[in-house]
Structure formats: structure tokens, C-alpha cells
Amino acid sequence: MTPKRKQKLFVILGLVSLAAIATGLTLYALRSNINLFFSPVQIAEGSAPIERQMRAGGMVKEGTVSRDPESLNVEFTVTDYVSDLDVYFSGILPDLFREGQGVVVVGELQESGRFRADQVLARHDENYMPPEVADALEQAGYQPSDFKTQGKTADSRTSDG
């Protein structure tokens, strides 16, 4: 190999190495900013990471919203009508937040199994189910329409007894 070819080879290897290092560092930096979505079923199965920023969503279960009168602390349960996820949040809730409402919470799953929300997003009416929740249920073999009827049945049982 001639010295000129050897020099070109080292330059090309150096550029490829720098590009690989830059790509690796970029992906590592972006990894910490990704908010993956998990449904209560997936969290109950143990697929969700603990103490890592993520999104979870479902419907706010009827009768589970508990507000602390002396602070902005709120506790409620998010359900996909298969599994439940206990959520606690400290802050001002959106105007459209209410029981039986579709909601997405952004925060961290704690070791205790409770979800500490940093942000609560709510919208639409009681028939709304966030697209991520509907997709997650369909992937698990469930139909969102079945859960709405099961939720109404469960609510009528709890109000009767």
C-alpha cells in the first residue's frame, strides 16, 4: 500500500469513526427525552419502566378523584376497564378534567406502583378515548367499545351497592 493510499484510508476511517461517535451521542441524548406511552394493562404487566419519564392514559375512573382541600394535590385512578393505575398530581388540573373522561398523564411510575404525574392532559367528552389507549387495547386483543360498556356496567353495580 502506498503512503498516499494509507493516508486516505486513515482519513476515511477517522471520518467514519467521528460520524459513528456523533450518531451514538445524539441517540443517547434523545433517549432521555422520549416519552413512551403505556396503558394501565401494560403497566400492570410490568412492561413500563420505573422512575423514567413516560405517558400513560385511559379513562378517569368514576368515584376515584380525591382532592386535598389544603393544597393542590389530587389523587385519581386511570383505567382502561381491564387494569387500574393510581395517579397522584400536584397542580392545577385542566378545565375538561372530570370523572369518566379520557386523560393522558405525563410523569414517572414509582416503585410503589403509583404514578406521579407532572402533567395532566384531558379533552373531549366521556366517549373519548385517547388514540394511544385505543391502539394499546387493540394490540392486546381488546376492543375499546367493549370497555365502555363494561365501564358503564361496573359503574351501575357500584352505584347500586
C-alpha positions in Angstrom: 0.0 0.0 0.0 1.4 3.4 -1.0 1.8 6.1 1.6 -0.8 8.2 -0.2 -3.4 5.4 -0.1 -2.6 4.7 3.6 -3.2 8.4 4.4 -6.6 8.4 2.6 -7.6 5.2 4.4 -6.8 6.8 7.8 -8.7 9.9 6.9 -11.8 7.9 5.8 -11.6 5.7 8.9 -11.3 8.8 11.1 -14.4 10.4 9.5 -16.4 7.2 9.8 -15.4 6.9 13.4 -16.3 10.5 14.2 -19.7 10.1 12.4 -20.4 6.9 14.5 -19.5 8.7 17.7 -21.6 11.7 16.8 -24.6 9.5 15.9 -24.2 7.5 19.2 -24.1 10.6 21.3 -27.1 12.1 19.6 -29.1 8.9 20.1 -28.1 8.7 23.7 -29.2 12.4 24.3 -32.5 11.8 22.5 -33.2 8.6 24.5 -33.7 10.6 27.7 -36.3 12.9 26.0 -38.5 10.2 24.6 -41.9 9.8 26.3 -43.2 6.3 25.5 -46.9 5.6 26.0 -48.2 2.8 28.2 -51.7 1.7 29.0 -52.7 0.5 32.5 -52.7 -3.0 31.2 -49.1 -2.7 30.0 -48.1 -1.1 33.3 -49.8 -3.9 35.3 -47.9 -6.5 33.2 -44.6 -4.8 34.2 -43.7 -3.6 30.7 -43.3 0.1 31.9 -40.0 1.4 33.2 -39.9 2.5 36.8 -38.8 6.1 37.6 -38.5 7.1 34.0 -40.5 9.8 32.2 -43.4 8.3 30.2 -47.0 8.8 29.3 -50.0 6.8 30.5 -53.6 7.1 29.6 -57.1 5.9 29.9 -60.3 7.0 31.4 -60.6 8.6 34.9 -62.5 6.0 37.0 -65.8 7.2 38.5 -65.6 7.9 42.2 -61.8 7.9 42.5 -60.9 11.6 42.3 -59.7 12.8 45.7 -58.7 16.4 46.3 -56.7 17.7 49.2 -58.6 20.8 50.5 -55.5 22.4 51.8 -53.3 22.1 48.7 -53.4 21.4 45.0 -52.7 17.7 45.5 -55.1 15.4 43.6 -55.3 11.6 43.5 -57.3 9.6 41.0 -57.4 6.3 39.2 -56.9 5.9 35.4 -58.4 2.8 33.9 -58.7 1.0 30.6 -61.5 -1.1 32.2 -59.1 -4.0 32.5 -56.4 -2.6 34.9 -56.3 0.4 37.0 -53.4 2.9 37.7 -53.3 5.1 40.7 -52.1 8.6 39.9 -51.2 11.5 42.1 -50.7 15.0 40.8 -49.9 18.3 42.4 -51.0 21.3 40.4 -54.0 22.8 38.6 -56.0 20.3 36.6 -57.3 21.2 33.1 -60.8 22.5 32.9 -62.0 19.5 31.0 -60.7 17.0 33.6 -63.6 15.0 35.2 -64.5 11.5 36.2 -65.4 9.3 33.2 -63.2 11.5 31.0 -60.3 10.4 28.7 -57.0 11.5 30.1 -53.2 11.3 29.4 -50.8 11.8 32.2 -47.1 12.5 31.8 -44.8 11.5 34.7 -43.0 8.7 36.3 -44.1 5.3 37.7 -42.9 4.9 41.3 -41.6 1.8 43.0 -44.8 1.5 44.9 -46.8 1.2 41.6 -48.3 4.7 41.8 -47.9 7.1 39.0 -46.5 10.6 39.9 -47.9 12.9 37.2 -46.1 16.1 36.2 -48.7 17.0 33.6 -52.4 16.0 33.1 -54.0 16.3 29.6 -57.7 16.0 29.2 -60.1 16.7 26.4 -63.4 15.8 24.7 -66.4 14.0 26.4 -66.9 10.8 28.2 -66.9 8.9 24.9 -63.4 10.0 24.1 -60.5 7.5 24.5 -57.0 8.7 23.7 -55.7 7.2 20.4 -52.8 5.6 22.2 -55.1 3.9 24.7 -57.3 2.6 21.9 -54.3 1.3 19.9 -52.8 -0.4 23.0 -56.1 -2.1 23.8 -56.4 -3.3 20.2 -52.9 -4.7 20.3 -53.7 -6.5 23.5 -56.7 -8.1 21.8 -59.4 -5.9 23.4 -61.9 -3.6 21.7 -62.3 -0.1 23.2 -66.1 -0.2 22.7 -66.3 -3.3 24.9 -64.6 -1.4 27.7 -67.0 1.5 27.5 -70.0 -0.9 28.1 -68.0 -2.8 30.8 -67.3 0.6 32.5 -71.0 1.6 32.4 -71.9 -1.9 33.8 -69.3 -1.6 36.6 -70.5 2.0 37.4 -74.1 0.8 37.7 -73.0 -2.0 40.1 -71.1 0.3 42.3 -73.9 2.9 42.5 -76.5 0.1 43.3 -74.5 -1.3 46.2 
